[in-house]
Structures are given as C-alpha cells and as structure tokens.
Amino acid sequence: MIKEQLTELSRQYPRYGFVLLFNLIRNKGLRFNHKRVRRIYCELKLNLKVKPRKRLAPRTKITLEEPKQVNQCWSLDYMSDALMNGSKFRTANVIDDCNRGALGILASSSLPSVRITRWLDRLAEKRGYPERIRVDNGPENLSKHFQKWAKERDIEIQYIQPGKPAQNAYIERFNRTYREAVLDMYLFKTVQEVQNITDDWLKHYNEERPHMALDNLTPGDFARQLQLNDSRC
C-alpha cells in the first residue's frame, strides 16, 4: 500500500521530496508511520538528487592598480536588460584599464563563451592581446573554453573575489555610465537596435567625452598622449 502510494504520487509530482509526499499521504487519511514511509521511500530510490554547488578555487584579494600602458590589463563584464516586448538581452563590455577606453560592447540574446572569445579575437586584431584580463566568477569566465583560450594566447585571467565588485571598479564605473547613457535612455525594439545605438555611443565615449580620471582627456586622447611620450623616450 505504501509503495503504491509513493510510486503514484511521485509520478504525478516528480519534483516533490519526501516531506511533501508524506504529507500528501497523510492528507488522504492514511496514518502510516513516518520512519516506515521514509524507509520505503529510500528503497524505491525516490530521493531527489541535490545538485552540488560548484566550488570555486580560492581567490586572492585584488589590489586595483592603474596600468601604465595600454594592453596591460583589460576588464570584461556583462550586463542585462530587456527589449520593449519583454525579451531579455545581454551585453559583454570590455575596456582597457589604462585609458578607460571602451574596446567594444557586444549585445545579444545569448553570449556563450565561444562567441565571446571569437569577439575578443576580433578586438585583438586591431590592438593586440592584453597581458591579463580581469573578470568575475560568472559561468562564461569559468568555462574550460575561456580558460583554454586565454592560456593559448598567454593571457593571465585575473578573477576577482566573489561578492567584491570593487575589485573590478574600472568596468563597474563604465557599466554605470553605459546604463545611464544608453540602456536607461532608450526603448529598444530589437537587439540590432541596441547594437547600433551602442556603437554610436562608443565613438562619443572614446573620442569626445572628457574623463575626470584622465585629467579631462578623452580615452582616445589619453592613449595617444601615452604613445607620444613613449616615442620620445
């Protein structure tokens, strides 16, 4: 009788655990012993498997240092928003920490690590690869593909500590600027519209918008000034 009840109820409610199933049986007026029902529940192997939490490798505290040259450190981060019809989309944002220059923003409904690395390769074709790239502990950044991609290009992945966004403060500040200037400013019908408006804004950000942390130079002007100083040395 108990086996039949547990089997039937677990078939109807496959995500219910023992407590819910036992209470359903009791609500039917069947007063079986709790321990007996539990034993049979285990014999039938109805125990729901609990997905173990993925353990992260220990992360050391990152001291946010300002690079002296471009391509010493890039920062990569992701943002989320929605179109007018409610469909979700994400953006991948990359900046160079030295001059706070925005290397690119990729908008899409899906951003798997394979697509991200291909996009980063295209960005690197124009300016070369960084010595290291600072990221959080999101699934795209923890993927074996992303780690292999970085290793093959001799790029150090610098993971910040979980729950410590201040360790990636440069791009966190950039994300806030991007959200205020673009994501919160417009209503988007399509992801392509997001990309087009973003691309136009990136030109303004890099070449026209003064940056207080750069003595009110634009990221583009600051990078060119660094290059000029290096040529004089």
TAQUI-V622972 format. One record per residue. N is the residue number from 1. PHI is phi in whole degrees, -180 to 180 (none if undefined). OMEGA is omega as a letter, one per 40 degrees, with the letter a starting at -180 (NA if undefined). Layout:
N;PHI;OMEGA  N;PHI;OMEGA
//
This chain:
1;none;a  2;-67;a  3;-60;a  4;-62;a  5;-64;a  6;-64;a  7;-63;a  8;-67;a  9;-68;i  10;-68;i  11;-72;i  12;-74;a  13;-127;a  14;-64;a  15;-98;i  16;-79;i  17;-91;a  18;-61;a  19;-59;a  20;-65;i  21;-64;a  22;-63;i  23;-67;i  24;-63;i  25;-64;i  26;-65;i  27;-67;i  28;-85;i  29;88;i  30;-93;a  31;-97;i  32;-84;i  33;-67;a  34;-57;a  35;-66;i  36;-66;i  37;-64;i  38;-63;a  39;-63;i  40;-68;i  41;-57;i  42;-72;i  43;-62;i  44;-79;i  45;57;i  46;-92;a  47;-56;i  48;-74;i  49;-76;i  50;-93;a  51;-68;a  52;-68;i  53;-74;a  54;-71;a  55;-86;i  56;-87;i  57;-65;i  58;-56;i  59;-108;i  60;-86;i  61;-64;a  62;-99;i  63;-87;a  64;-76;i  65;-106;a  66;-83;i  67;-62;a  68;-91;a  69;-135;i  70;-67;i  71;70;i  72;-77;a  73;-152;i  74;-102;i  75;-120;a  76;-123;i  77;-152;a  78;-123;i  79;-134;a  80;-131;i  81;-160;a  82;-140;i  83;-81;a  84;-62;a  85;-84;i  86;94;i  87;-66;a  88;-83;i  89;-143;a  90;-128;i  91;-129;i  92;-106;a  93;-116;i  94;-131;i  95;-131;i  96;-95;a  97;-65;a  98;-65;a  99;-110;a  100;59;a  101;-70;i  102;-83;a  103;-78;i  104;170;i  105;-135;i  106;-111;i  107;-106;a  108;-167;i  109;-75;i  110;-145;a  111;-132;i  112;-69;a  113;-61;i  114;-63;i  115;-69;a  116;-62;a  117;-67;i  118;-63;i  119;-67;i  120;-64;i  121;-62;i  122;-66;i  123;-64;a  124;-71;i  125;-61;a  126;-87;a  127;-139;a  128;90;a  129;-89;i  130;-80;i  131;-72;i  132;-149;i  133;-135;a  134;-96;a  135;-142;i  136;-92;a  137;-103;i  138;-69;a  139;-60;i  140;-64;a  141;-78;i  142;-90;a  143;-64;i  144;-63;i  145;-63;a  146;-64;i  147;-66;i  148;-66;i  149;-57;a  150;-66;a  151;-64;a  152;-66;a  153;-105;i  154;58;i  155;-108;i  156;-81;i  157;-91;a  158;-107;a  159;-84;i  160;-79;i  161;-73;i  162;-56;i  163;75;a  164;-124;a  165;-62;i  166;-63;i  167;-73;i  168;-125;a  169;-65;a  170;-61;a  171;-79;i  172;-62;i  173;-68;i  174;-63;a  175;-58;i  176;-63;i  177;-63;a  178;-64;a  179;-65;a  180;-67;a  181;-86;a  182;-126;a  183;-62;i  184;-88;a  185;-92;a  186;-124;i  187;-105;a  188;-104;i  189;-90;a  190;-137;i  191;-66;i  192;-62;i  193;-65;i  194;-58;a  195;-65;a  196;-64;i  197;-66;i  198;-63;a  199;-61;i  200;-65;a  201;-66;i  202;-60;i  203;-63;i  204;-64;a  205;-61;a  206;-78;a  207;-119;a  208;-127;a  209;-84;i  210;-65;a  211;-115;a  212;-61;a  213;-71;a  214;-111;a  215;57;i  216;66;i  217;-84;i  218;-78;i  219;-56;i  220;-66;i  221;-65;a  222;-65;i  223;-65;i  224;-67;i  225;-65;i  226;-61;a  227;-65;i  228;-66;i  229;-64;i  230;-66;a  231;-70;a  232;-83;a  233;-78;NA
//
